[in-house]
Amino acid sequence: MLQSATDDLLKIIEYLSMFYENTALRQYDRIIGKIENLKLFPNMYESIDYFDSVIKYKKLVVDNYIVLYSIKDKIVEIHSIFDSRTDKSRCEDE
């Protein structure tokens, strides 16, 4: 997981824990669990066009959260994790 994605996930969990500590922990486990599954099935999710990037991104949806990742030489790189309800422009196909 790239540092940017780690930072994204920490911000999500910190925010949720201000209101619902147990929910924050469960959400963390759900997101990490889905990311772990990418090791076995990296091509399972849809590809998206993300701005003018040369990177071929894929979009994993976990509840209301979007995980943007790429596959490079059979290695899954997690680039970003964000709440699709608050930043829809980051997850739209172009």
Phi and psi restraints in degrees (range 20) as a CNS / XPLOR table:
assign (resid 1 and name C) (resid 2 and name N)
       (resid 2 and name CA) (resid 2 and name C) 1.0 -67.3 20.0 2
assign (resid 2 and name N) (resid 2 and name CA)
       (resid 2 and name C) (resid 3 and name N) 1.0 155.7 20.0 2
assign (resid 2 and name C) (resid 3 and name N)
       (resid 3 and name CA) (resid 3 and name C) 1.0 -57.5 20.0 2
assign (resid 3 and name N) (resid 3 and name CA)
       (resid 3 and name C) (resid 4 and name N) 1.0 -36.2 20.0 2
assign (resid 3 and name C) (resid 4 and name N)
       (resid 4 and name CA) (resid 4 and name C) 1.0 -61.6 20.0 2
assign (resid 4 and name N) (resid 4 and name CA)
       (resid 4 and name C) (resid 5 and name N) 1.0 -39.8 20.0 2
assign (resid 4 and name C) (resid 5 and name N)
       (resid 5 and name CA) (resid 5 and name C) 1.0 -71.5 20.0 2
assign (resid 5 and name N) (resid 5 and name CA)
       (resid 5 and name C) (resid 6 and name N) 1.0 -38.5 20.0 2
assign (resid 5 and name C) (resid 6 and name N)
       (resid 6 and name CA) (resid 6 and name C) 1.0 -60.5 20.0 2
assign (resid 6 and name N) (resid 6 and name CA)
       (resid 6 and name C) (resid 7 and name N) 1.0 -44.4 20.0 2
assign (resid 6 and name C) (resid 7 and name N)
       (resid 7 and name CA) (resid 7 and name C) 1.0 -61.9 20.0 2
assign (resid 7 and name N) (resid 7 and name CA)
       (resid 7 and name C) (resid 8 and name N) 1.0 -42.2 20.0 2
assign (resid 7 and name C) (resid 8 and name N)
       (resid 8 and name CA) (resid 8 and name C) 1.0 -58.8 20.0 2
assign (resid 8 and name N) (resid 8 and name CA)
       (resid 8 and name C) (resid 9 and name N) 1.0 -47.8 20.0 2
assign (resid 8 and name C) (resid 9 and name N)
       (resid 9 and name CA) (resid 9 and name C) 1.0 -64.2 20.0 2
assign (resid 9 and name N) (resid 9 and name CA)
       (resid 9 and name C) (resid 10 and name N) 1.0 -41.9 20.0 2
assign (resid 9 and name C) (resid 10 and name N)
       (resid 10 and name CA) (resid 10 and name C) 1.0 -61.7 20.0 2
assign (resid 10 and name N) (resid 10 and name CA)
       (resid 10 and name C) (resid 11 and name N) 1.0 -40.3 20.0 2
assign (resid 10 and name C) (resid 11 and name N)
       (resid 11 and name CA) (resid 11 and name C) 1.0 -63.8 20.0 2
assign (resid 11 and name N) (resid 11 and name CA)
       (resid 11 and name C) (resid 12 and name N) 1.0 -41.4 20.0 2
assign (resid 11 and name C) (resid 12 and name N)
       (resid 12 and name CA) (resid 12 and name C) 1.0 -62.0 20.0 2
assign (resid 12 and name N) (resid 12 and name CA)
       (resid 12 and name C) (resid 13 and name N) 1.0 -47.8 20.0 2
assign (resid 12 and name C) (resid 13 and name N)
       (resid 13 and name CA) (resid 13 and name C) 1.0 -68.2 20.0 2
assign (resid 13 and name N) (resid 13 and name CA)
       (resid 13 and name C) (resid 14 and name N) 1.0 -40.4 20.0 2
assign (resid 13 and name C) (resid 14 and name N)
       (resid 14 and name CA) (resid 14 and name C) 1.0 -60.9 20.0 2
assign (resid 14 and name N) (resid 14 and name CA)
       (resid 14 and name C) (resid 15 and name N) 1.0 -43.7 20.0 2
assign (resid 14 and name C) (resid 15 and name N)
       (resid 15 and name CA) (resid 15 and name C) 1.0 -62.6 20.0 2
assign (resid 15 and name N) (resid 15 and name CA)
       (resid 15 and name C) (resid 16 and name N) 1.0 -50.2 20.0 2
assign (resid 15 and name C) (resid 16 and name N)
       (resid 16 and name CA) (resid 16 and name C) 1.0 -61.5 20.0 2
assign (resid 16 and name N) (resid 16 and name CA)
       (resid 16 and name C) (resid 17 and name N) 1.0 -37.0 20.0 2
assign (resid 16 and name C) (resid 17 and name N)
       (resid 17 and name CA) (resid 17 and name C) 1.0 -69.7 20.0 2
assign (resid 17 and name N) (resid 17 and name CA)
       (resid 17 and name C) (resid 18 and name N) 1.0 -18.2 20.0 2
assign (resid 17 and name C) (resid 18 and name N)
       (resid 18 and name CA) (resid 18 and name C) 1.0 -66.4 20.0 2
assign (resid 18 and name N) (resid 18 and name CA)
       (resid 18 and name C) (resid 19 and name N) 1.0 -25.4 20.0 2
assign (resid 18 and name C) (resid 19 and name N)
       (resid 19 and name CA) (resid 19 and name C) 1.0 -114.2 20.0 2
assign (resid 19 and name N) (resid 19 and name CA)
       (resid 19 and name C) (resid 20 and name N) 1.0 -41.1 20.0 2
assign (resid 19 and name C) (resid 20 and name N)
       (resid 20 and name CA) (resid 20 and name C) 1.0 -140.8 20.0 2
assign (resid 20 and name N) (resid 20 and name CA)
       (resid 20 and name C) (resid 21 and name N) 1.0 89.7 20.0 2
assign (resid 20 and name C) (resid 21 and name N)
       (resid 21 and name CA) (resid 21 and name C) 1.0 -61.8 20.0 2
assign (resid 21 and name N) (resid 21 and name CA)
       (resid 21 and name C) (resid 22 and name N) 1.0 -44.6 20.0 2
assign (resid 21 and name C) (resid 22 and name N)
       (resid 22 and name CA) (resid 22 and name C) 1.0 -65.2 20.0 2
assign (resid 22 and name N) (resid 22 and name CA)
       (resid 22 and name C) (resid 23 and name N) 1.0 -38.5 20.0 2
assign (resid 22 and name C) (resid 23 and name N)
       (resid 23 and name CA) (resid 23 and name C) 1.0 -64.5 20.0 2
assign (resid 23 and name N) (resid 23 and name CA)
       (resid 23 and name C) (resid 24 and name N) 1.0 -39.7 20.0 2
assign (resid 23 and name C) (resid 24 and name N)
       (resid 24 and name CA) (resid 24 and name C) 1.0 -60.3 20.0 2
assign (resid 24 and name N) (resid 24 and name CA)
       (resid 24 and name C) (resid 25 and name N) 1.0 -44.1 20.0 2
assign (resid 24 and name C) (resid 25 and name N)
       (resid 25 and name CA) (resid 25 and name C) 1.0 -66.6 20.0 2
assign (resid 25 and name N) (resid 25 and name CA)
       (resid 25 and name C) (resid 26 and name N) 1.0 -41.2 20.0 2
assign (resid 25 and name C) (resid 26 and name N)
       (resid 26 and name CA) (resid 26 and name C) 1.0 -65.4 20.0 2
assign (resid 26 and name N) (resid 26 and name CA)
       (resid 26 and name C) (resid 27 and name N) 1.0 -40.4 20.0 2
assign (resid 26 and name C) (resid 27 and name N)
       (resid 27 and name CA) (resid 27 and name C) 1.0 -65.1 20.0 2
assign (resid 27 and name N) (resid 27 and name CA)
       (resid 27 and name C) (resid 28 and name N) 1.0 -41.0 20.0 2
assign (resid 27 and name C) (resid 28 and name N)
       (resid 28 and name CA) (resid 28 and name C) 1.0 -58.2 20.0 2
assign (resid 28 and name N) (resid 28 and name CA)
       (resid 28 and name C) (resid 29 and name N) 1.0 -48.4 20.0 2
assign (resid 28 and name C) (resid 29 and name N)
       (resid 29 and name CA) (resid 29 and name C) 1.0 -61.0 20.0 2
assign (resid 29 and name N) (resid 29 and name CA)
       (resid 29 and name C) (resid 30 and name N) 1.0 -40.2 20.0 2
assign (resid 29 and name C) (resid 30 and name N)
       (resid 30 and name CA) (resid 30 and name C) 1.0 -64.9 20.0 2
assign (resid 30 and name N) (resid 30 and name CA)
       (resid 30 and name C) (resid 31 and name N) 1.0 -45.5 20.0 2
assign (resid 30 and name C) (resid 31 and name N)
       (resid 31 and name CA) (resid 31 and name C) 1.0 -65.1 20.0 2
assign (resid 31 and name N) (resid 31 and name CA)
       (resid 31 and name C) (resid 32 and name N) 1.0 -47.5 20.0 2
assign (resid 31 and name C) (resid 32 and name N)
       (resid 32 and name CA) (resid 32 and name C) 1.0 -63.3 20.0 2
assign (resid 32 and name N) (resid 32 and name CA)
       (resid 32 and name C) (resid 33 and name N) 1.0 -39.7 20.0 2
assign (resid 32 and name C) (resid 33 and name N)
       (resid 33 and name CA) (resid 33 and name C) 1.0 -60.8 20.0 2
assign (resid 33 and name N) (resid 33 and name CA)
       (resid 33 and name C) (resid 34 and name N) 1.0 -44.0 20.0 2
assign (resid 33 and name C) (resid 34 and name N)
       (resid 34 and name CA) (resid 34 and name C) 1.0 -66.0 20.0 2
assign (resid 34 and name N) (resid 34 and name CA)
       (resid 34 and name C) (resid 35 and name N) 1.0 -38.8 20.0 2
assign (resid 34 and name C) (resid 35 and name N)
       (resid 35 and name CA) (resid 35 and name C) 1.0 -64.4 20.0 2
assign (resid 35 and name N) (resid 35 and name CA)
       (resid 35 and name C) (resid 36 and name N) 1.0 -41.3 20.0 2
assign (resid 35 and name C) (resid 36 and name N)
       (resid 36 and name CA) (resid 36 and name C) 1.0 -60.2 20.0 2
assign (resid 36 and name N) (resid 36 and name CA)
       (resid 36 and name C) (resid 37 and name N) 1.0 -37.0 20.0 2
assign (resid 36 and name C) (resid 37 and name N)
       (resid 37 and name CA) (resid 37 and name C) 1.0 -63.2 20.0 2
assign (resid 37 and name N) (resid 37 and name CA)
       (resid 37 and name C) (resid 38 and name N) 1.0 -22.5 20.0 2
assign (resid 37 and name C) (resid 38 and name N)
       (resid 38 and name CA) (resid 38 and name C) 1.0 -63.3 20.0 2
assign (resid 38 and name N) (resid 38 and name CA)
       (resid 38 and name C) (resid 39 and name N) 1.0 -24.0 20.0 2
assign (resid 38 and name C) (resid 39 and name N)
       (resid 39 and name CA) (resid 39 and name C) 1.0 -61.7 20.0 2
assign (resid 39 and name N) (resid 39 and name CA)
       (resid 39 and name C) (resid 40 and name N) 1.0 -35.8 20.0 2
assign (resid 39 and name C) (resid 40 and name N)
       (resid 40 and name CA) (resid 40 and name C) 1.0 -87.5 20.0 2
assign (resid 40 and name N) (resid 40 and name CA)
       (resid 40 and name C) (resid 41 and name N) 1.0 -36.1 20.0 2
assign (resid 40 and name C) (resid 41 and name N)
       (resid 41 and name CA) (resid 41 and name C) 1.0 -132.9 20.0 2
assign (resid 41 and name N) (resid 41 and name CA)
       (resid 41 and name C) (resid 42 and name N) 1.0 65.6 20.0 2
assign (resid 41 and name C) (resid 42 and name N)
       (resid 42 and name CA) (resid 42 and name C) 1.0 -66.6 20.0 2
assign (resid 42 and name N) (resid 42 and name CA)
       (resid 42 and name C) (resid 43 and name N) 1.0 -26.3 20.0 2
assign (resid 42 and name C) (resid 43 and name N)
       (resid 43 and name CA) (resid 43 and name C) 1.0 -94.8 20.0 2
assign (resid 43 and name N) (resid 43 and name CA)
       (resid 43 and name C) (resid 44 and name N) 1.0 10.6 20.0 2
assign (resid 43 and name C) (resid 44 and name N)
       (resid 44 and name CA) (resid 44 and name C) 1.0 -66.6 20.0 2
assign (resid 44 and name N) (resid 44 and name CA)
       (resid 44 and name C) (resid 45 and name N) 1.0 -27.9 20.0 2
assign (resid 44 and name C) (resid 45 and name N)
       (resid 45 and name CA) (resid 45 and name C) 1.0 -104.0 20.0 2
assign (resid 45 and name N) (resid 45 and name CA)
       (resid 45 and name C) (resid 46 and name N) 1.0 162.8 20.0 2
assign (resid 45 and name C) (resid 46 and name N)
       (resid 46 and name CA) (resid 46 and name C) 1.0 -71.8 20.0 2
assign (resid 46 and name N) (resid 46 and name CA)
       (resid 46 and name C) (resid 47 and name N) 1.0 147.2 20.0 2
assign (resid 46 and name C) (resid 47 and name N)
       (resid 47 and name CA) (resid 47 and name C) 1.0 -83.8 20.0 2
assign (resid 47 and name N) (resid 47 and name CA)
       (resid 47 and name C) (resid 48 and name N) 1.0 148.5 20.0 2
assign (resid 47 and name C) (resid 48 and name N)
       (resid 48 and name CA) (resid 48 and name C) 1.0 -134.0 20.0 2
assign (resid 48 and name N) (resid 48 and name CA)
       (resid 48 and name C) (resid 49 and name N) 1.0 154.1 20.0 2
assign (resid 48 and name C) (resid 49 and name N)
       (resid 49 and name CA) (resid 49 and name C) 1.0 -88.3 20.0 2
assign (resid 49 and name N) (resid 49 and name CA)
       (resid 49 and name C) (resid 50 and name N) 1.0 123.7 20.0 2
assign (resid 49 and name C) (resid 50 and name N)
       (resid 50 and name CA) (resid 50 and name C) 1.0 -119.4 20.0 2
assign (resid 50 and name N) (resid 50 and name CA)
       (resid 50 and name C) (resid 51 and name N) 1.0 99.1 20.0 2
assign (resid 50 and name C) (resid 51 and name N)
       (resid 51 and name CA) (resid 51 and name C) 1.0 52.5 20.0 2
assign (resid 51 and name N) (resid 51 and name CA)
       (resid 51 and name C) (resid 52 and name N) 1.0 -136.4 20.0 2
assign (resid 51 and name C) (resid 52 and name N)
       (resid 52 and name CA) (resid 52 and name C) 1.0 -104.7 20.0 2
assign (resid 52 and name N) (resid 52 and name CA)
       (resid 52 and name C) (resid 53 and name N) 1.0 27.0 20.0 2
assign (resid 52 and name C) (resid 53 and name N)
       (resid 53 and name CA) (resid 53 and name C) 1.0 -69.4 20.0 2
assign (resid 53 and name N) (resid 53 and name CA)
       (resid 53 and name C) (resid 54 and name N) 1.0 144.4 20.0 2
assign (resid 53 and name C) (resid 54 and name N)
       (resid 54 and name CA) (resid 54 and name C) 1.0 -84.7 20.0 2
assign (resid 54 and name N) (resid 54 and name CA)
       (resid 54 and name C) (resid 55 and name N) 1.0 -12.9 20.0 2
assign (resid 54 and name C) (resid 55 and name N)
       (resid 55 and name CA) (resid 55 and name C) 1.0 -76.7 20.0 2
assign (resid 55 and name N) (resid 55 and name CA)
       (resid 55 and name C) (resid 56 and name N) 1.0 135.2 20.0 2
assign (resid 55 and name C) (resid 56 and name N)
       (resid 56 and name CA) (resid 56 and name C) 1.0 -88.5 20.0 2
assign (resid 56 and name N) (resid 56 and name CA)
       (resid 56 and name C) (resid 57 and name N) 1.0 104.7 20.0 2
assign (resid 56 and name C) (resid 57 and name N)
       (resid 57 and name CA) (resid 57 and name C) 1.0 -89.7 20.0 2
assign (resid 57 and name N) (resid 57 and name CA)
       (resid 57 and name C) (resid 58 and name N) 1.0 152.8 20.0 2
assign (resid 57 and name C) (resid 58 and name N)
       (resid 58 and name CA) (resid 58 and name C) 1.0 -122.1 20.0 2
assign (resid 58 and name N) (resid 58 and name CA)
       (resid 58 and name C) (resid 59 and name N) 1.0 154.9 20.0 2
assign (resid 58 and name C) (resid 59 and name N)
       (resid 59 and name CA) (resid 59 and name C) 1.0 -120.4 20.0 2
assign (resid 59 and name N) (resid 59 and name CA)
       (resid 59 and name C) (resid 60 and name N) 1.0 118.5 20.0 2
assign (resid 59 and name C) (resid 60 and name N)
       (resid 60 and name CA) (resid 60 and name C) 1.0 -105.6 20.0 2
assign (resid 60 and name N) (resid 60 and name CA)
       (resid 60 and name C) (resid 61 and name N) 1.0 126.0 20.0 2
assign (resid 60 and name C) (resid 61 and name N)
       (resid 61 and name CA) (resid 61 and name C) 1.0 -102.9 20.0 2
assign (resid 61 and name N) (resid 61 and name CA)
       (resid 61 and name C) (resid 62 and name N) 1.0 127.3 20.0 2
assign (resid 61 and name C) (resid 62 and name N)
       (resid 62 and name CA) (resid 62 and name C) 1.0 -127.4 20.0 2
assign (resid 62 and name N) (resid 62 and name CA)
       (resid 62 and name C) (resid 63 and name N) 1.0 102.4 20.0 2
assign (resid 62 and name C) (resid 63 and name N)
       (resid 63 and name CA) (resid 63 and name C) 1.0 56.6 20.0 2
assign (resid 63 and name N) (resid 63 and name CA)
       (resid 63 and name C) (resid 64 and name N) 1.0 -119.9 20.0 2
assign (resid 63 and name C) (resid 64 and name N)
       (resid 64 and name CA) (resid 64 and name C) 1.0 -94.3 20.0 2
assign (resid 64 and name N) (resid 64 and name CA)
       (resid 64 and name C) (resid 65 and name N) 1.0 9.5 20.0 2
assign (resid 64 and name C) (resid 65 and name N)
       (resid 65 and name CA) (resid 65 and name C) 1.0 -110.4 20.0 2
assign (resid 65 and name N) (resid 65 and name CA)
       (resid 65 and name C) (resid 66 and name N) 1.0 146.0 20.0 2
assign (resid 65 and name C) (resid 66 and name N)
       (resid 66 and name CA) (resid 66 and name C) 1.0 -112.8 20.0 2
assign (resid 66 and name N) (resid 66 and name CA)
       (resid 66 and name C) (resid 67 and name N) 1.0 131.1 20.0 2
assign (resid 66 and name C) (resid 67 and name N)
       (resid 67 and name CA) (resid 67 and name C) 1.0 -111.2 20.0 2
assign (resid 67 and name N) (resid 67 and name CA)
       (resid 67 and name C) (resid 68 and name N) 1.0 115.9 20.0 2
assign (resid 67 and name C) (resid 68 and name N)
       (resid 68 and name CA) (resid 68 and name C) 1.0 -94.7 20.0 2
assign (resid 68 and name N) (resid 68 and name CA)
       (resid 68 and name C) (resid 69 and name N) 1.0 127.7 20.0 2
assign (resid 68 and name C) (resid 69 and name N)
       (resid 69 and name CA) (resid 69 and name C) 1.0 -141.9 20.0 2
assign (resid 69 and name N) (resid 69 and name CA)
       (resid 69 and name C) (resid 70 and name N) 1.0 165.7 20.0 2
assign (resid 69 and name C) (resid 70 and name N)
       (resid 70 and name CA) (resid 70 and name C) 1.0 -135.0 20.0 2
assign (resid 70 and name N) (resid 70 and name CA)
       (resid 70 and name C) (resid 71 and name N) 1.0 163.0 20.0 2
assign (resid 70 and name C) (resid 71 and name N)
       (resid 71 and name CA) (resid 71 and name C) 1.0 -118.5 20.0 2
assign (resid 71 and name N) (resid 71 and name CA)
       (resid 71 and name C) (resid 72 and name N) 1.0 121.7 20.0 2
assign (resid 71 and name C) (resid 72 and name N)
       (resid 72 and name CA) (resid 72 and name C) 1.0 -130.7 20.0 2
assign (resid 72 and name N) (resid 72 and name CA)
       (resid 72 and name C) (resid 73 and name N) 1.0 114.0 20.0 2
assign (resid 72 and name C) (resid 73 and name N)
       (resid 73 and name CA) (resid 73 and name C) 1.0 53.4 20.0 2
assign (resid 73 and name N) (resid 73 and name CA)
       (resid 73 and name C) (resid 74 and name N) 1.0 46.5 20.0 2
assign (resid 73 and name C) (resid 74 and name N)
       (resid 74 and name CA) (resid 74 and name C) 1.0 66.6 20.0 2
assign (resid 74 and name N) (resid 74 and name CA)
       (resid 74 and name C) (resid 75 and name N) 1.0 13.4 20.0 2
assign (resid 74 and name C) (resid 75 and name N)
       (resid 75 and name CA) (resid 75 and name C) 1.0 -109.5 20.0 2
assign (resid 75 and name N) (resid 75 and name CA)
       (resid 75 and name C) (resid 76 and name N) 1.0 128.9 20.0 2
assign (resid 75 and name C) (resid 76 and name N)
       (resid 76 and name CA) (resid 76 and name C) 1.0 -86.1 20.0 2
assign (resid 76 and name N) (resid 76 and name CA)
       (resid 76 and name C) (resid 77 and name N) 1.0 125.6 20.0 2
assign (resid 76 and name C) (resid 77 and name N)
       (resid 77 and name CA) (resid 77 and name C) 1.0 -113.7 20.0 2
assign (resid 77 and name N) (resid 77 and name CA)
       (resid 77 and name C) (resid 78 and name N) 1.0 120.5 20.0 2
assign (resid 77 and name C) (resid 78 and name N)
       (resid 78 and name CA) (resid 78 and name C) 1.0 -87.3 20.0 2
assign (resid 78 and name N) (resid 78 and name CA)
       (resid 78 and name C) (resid 79 and name N) 1.0 120.8 20.0 2
assign (resid 78 and name C) (resid 79 and name N)
       (resid 79 and name CA) (resid 79 and name C) 1.0 -99.1 20.0 2
assign (resid 79 and name N) (resid 79 and name CA)
       (resid 79 and name C) (resid 80 and name N) 1.0 -38.4 20.0 2
assign (resid 79 and name C) (resid 80 and name N)
       (resid 80 and name CA) (resid 80 and name C) 1.0 -157.0 20.0 2
assign (resid 80 and name N) (resid 80 and name CA)
       (resid 80 and name C) (resid 81 and name N) 1.0 147.9 20.0 2
assign (resid 80 and name C) (resid 81 and name N)
       (resid 81 and name CA) (resid 81 and name C) 1.0 -135.2 20.0 2
assign (resid 81 and name N) (resid 81 and name CA)
       (resid 81 and name C) (resid 82 and name N) 1.0 127.7 20.0 2
assign (resid 81 and name C) (resid 82 and name N)
       (resid 82 and name CA) (resid 82 and name C) 1.0 -152.8 20.0 2
assign (resid 82 and name N) (resid 82 and name CA)
       (resid 82 and name C) (resid 83 and name N) 1.0 162.5 20.0 2
assign (resid 82 and name C) (resid 83 and name N)
       (resid 83 and name CA) (resid 83 and name C) 1.0 -83.0 20.0 2
assign (resid 83 and name N) (resid 83 and name CA)
       (resid 83 and name C) (resid 84 and name N) 1.0 117.2 20.0 2
assign (resid 83 and name C) (resid 84 and name N)
       (resid 84 and name CA) (resid 84 and name C) 1.0 -67.1 20.0 2
assign (resid 84 and name N) (resid 84 and name CA)
       (resid 84 and name C) (resid 85 and name N) 1.0 -19.5 20.0 2
assign (resid 84 and name C) (resid 85 and name N)
       (resid 85 and name CA) (resid 85 and name C) 1.0 -75.9 20.0 2
assign (resid 85 and name N) (resid 85 and name CA)
       (resid 85 and name C) (resid 86 and name N) 1.0 -23.3 20.0 2
assign (resid 85 and name C) (resid 86 and name N)
       (resid 86 and name CA) (resid 86 and name C) 1.0 -106.2 20.0 2
assign (resid 86 and name N) (resid 86 and name CA)
       (resid 86 and name C) (resid 87 and name N) 1.0 -15.3 20.0 2
assign (resid 86 and name C) (resid 87 and name N)
       (resid 87 and name CA) (resid 87 and name C) 1.0 -141.5 20.0 2
assign (resid 87 and name N) (resid 87 and name CA)
       (resid 87 and name C) (resid 88 and name N) 1.0 65.0 20.0 2
assign (resid 87 and name C) (resid 88 and name N)
       (resid 88 and name CA) (resid 88 and name C) 1.0 -62.3 20.0 2
assign (resid 88 and name N) (resid 88 and name CA)
       (resid 88 and name C) (resid 89 and name N) 1.0 -29.0 20.0 2
assign (resid 88 and name C) (resid 89 and name N)
       (resid 89 and name CA) (resid 89 and name C) 1.0 -64.8 20.0 2
assign (resid 89 and name N) (resid 89 and name CA)
       (resid 89 and name C) (resid 90 and name N) 1.0 -21.6 20.0 2
assign (resid 89 and name C) (resid 90 and name N)
       (resid 90 and name CA) (resid 90 and name C) 1.0 -79.8 20.0 2
assign (resid 90 and name N) (resid 90 and name CA)
       (resid 90 and name C) (resid 91 and name N) 1.0 -14.1 20.0 2
assign (resid 90 and name C) (resid 91 and name N)
       (resid 91 and name CA) (resid 91 and name C) 1.0 -120.8 20.0 2
assign (resid 91 and name N) (resid 91 and name CA)
       (resid 91 and name C) (resid 92 and name N) 1.0 6.2 20.0 2
assign (resid 91 and name C) (resid 92 and name N)
       (resid 92 and name CA) (resid 92 and name C) 1.0 -81.2 20.0 2
assign (resid 92 and name N) (resid 92 and name CA)
       (resid 92 and name C) (resid 93 and name N) 1.0 140.9 20.0 2
assign (resid 92 and name C) (resid 93 and name N)
       (resid 93 and name CA) (resid 93 and name C) 1.0 -74.7 20.0 2
assign (resid 93 and name N) (resid 93 and name CA)
       (resid 93 and name C) (resid 94 and name N) 1.0 144.9 20.0 2
